[in-house]
């Protein structure tokens, strides 16, 4: 399995790869610069101030991370969750741990993120990436399936799930996922399907 960091959305992520198709780990740094109105209550000024301060730390962390300073970014994210724990803060701590190669610690951080945002497809995708790096395909499949359930229109998730299914011998399931990925504009799913068709015809 090779490591390929997926896209960093102005505040998000990663994903590892499997098989010969460049299964791309989906670790996405979840960086939000604005406080979500769902978490900031105007009637509670002290809480809003803490969230605003925590958000500032996440923004600083994003800048450090984009400049390659993982340690400094981690420091900012830890400060953020100390000020006001959020899904974004814990998520980004997980991204830093992943980049440091501390996959078990990354899993714990992403799981903490899920405590605040349980339906996060990105968090489940990143947990799957960590388990793949630890060669634990069973847990990786479980989390990729959850990511797919929460966001069935994410072509990268469909593609990665196809790669993992193929790696564990679930070729029919892999074909279905590659076909979905292709529909969702993941071009490299074409090659993956061609290779898989050859396997299935043998």
N, C-alpha and C positions, 0 to 999 in steps of 0.2 A: 504494500500500500504506500502510495506517495502522499506527501502533504501538499496541499494546494490551498492557499488562503483565498476564499471566495471574495465577494465584494465587500468593501467597508462602506456601508450606507451612512450618510452623514450622521452617523451615530449608530453603526451596527456591524458586525460579523465574520465566521469561518466555516470550512468543510473539508474533510479528508477524502482521498480518492482510493478506489479499489479496482481490481481487475485491470485490464489493459485499457480501460476507457477514460482514464483521468477522472475518476470519481472525485469530485472536488469537495473537500471538507467545507462545511458551511458555517464558519464562525463569523458572525457579524457583530461588530461593535455597535451596540444600541446606544447611540448618543443623541439625546434630545436636549436642545438648547432652551426650549420653552417649557414651563411647568404646565402639566396637563390640568385643565379646569376641573377634571374629576377628582384630582387630589388636592387642589388648592381651594380652600374655602375662604371666601372673602370675609366671613364673619369671624374667622379665627386668624387674626393678623400674625401672631407669633408663629403659627404653623406655616403660613404662607411665606414668612421670612425665612424659615428653615428650609423650605422646599426651594426657594429662590437661591439661597446660599448653596444648597446641595447641587442644584442645577448648574451654578457657576463652576463648581468643582468638576462636574462631569464635562463641561465645556473645556475647561483647562486640560483635563485628562485627554480629551479628544485631540487637542492640539499637540500634546506630547506624543500621543500614540501615532499620529500622522507623521511626526518627525522622527519616529523610531525610538523614542525614549520610553520604553515599556515600564521601567522602574518608576519613573516620575509619573507616568500615567496611572500606574497602580496606586501610588501614594494619593493622588487626587481622588480616585474612585473610592478608596478606603475612607478618606475624609468625608466624601459625599454620603456614604451610607452611615457614617457615625453621626452626621448632622441630621439626616432624615433618610432612613432606609427606603429604597425604591427598587422596582424591577430593573430599571436602567442601570443603576449603580452596581448592583450585583451582577447583572449581565456583563457589563464591561470589565468587571474584576475577572469574570470567567474568561473573557477574551484575552486578557493579559496573561493569565495562568496558562492558557493554551499556547500562546506564543512563547512562553518560557519553557514549554515542554512538560508542565506539571498538570497532566491530564486529569488525575484524580481530584486535585484541588479545583480544577476548572469545572468538573462535573458538579461538585458541591456548590460552587458559586452560581452556576446556571440553575440548579435545583432551588436555591434560595430565591433567584429571580422568579421562578415559577410560583413561589408562594404568593407573590404580589400580582403576577399576571399569568394565571394557570393555563390560558389558552394560547400561549406564545409558540407559534410554529418555529420561530427562529431559535428559541431556547432549546426546544426538543431536537432540532437539527444539529445544533452545536454539541449537545450531549451525545448524540449519535456519533458525531465526528470524534469526540474524545474516546468513546468506547471502541471505535474502529482503530484508533491509534494504540489502544490497549489490546487489540486483537480479540475483542469480545463482540462477535457479530450478533449474538442473540439479543443483547441489550441494544445494540446499534439498530437492528431491524425494528425492535419495539418502539424506539423513540422516533425513527424515521416514519414509521406508520402513523404515529400520533401527529407528527408534523404534517403529514399528508392529509390526515383527517381535519386538522384545523385550517389548513390552507391548500386545498386540492388543486388550485390553479398555479402553484409554484412549480414551474418546470424543472428547476434544479433539484428540488426534493424528489420529484418523480424519477428523474434521471439517476440520482444517487441511490434511490431505493432499488431501481432496476439493476444497478451495478452490484449492490450487496446481494440481492436475490440471485443474481447469476453466480456470484462467488460461492454461495452456499448450495448451489445446485437446484434452485427453484426457477428453472428456465422458463416455464410458462408464465409465471408471475413477473419475471424479469421482462419478457416480451411485452406484456401489458403495460408495464411502467415506461418502457422505452417508447412505446407508441404514444402514450399520453405526453411524454416529454417532447416528442416531435411535434405533436399538435400544439404544444405550448411554446413553440419556437426555439427549442434547444437543438441546434443544428447537429451537434456531435452525436445525437441520438441516432442519426441515420447510419453512421458507421457501426455503432453498437448493435443496432438491429441486424445489419448485414452479417456481422460476425456471429450473432446469436442464431440467425437463421441457418447458417452453415452447421452450427453445433446441433441444432434440432433436426437437421436433415440427415445426420450421420447415423 
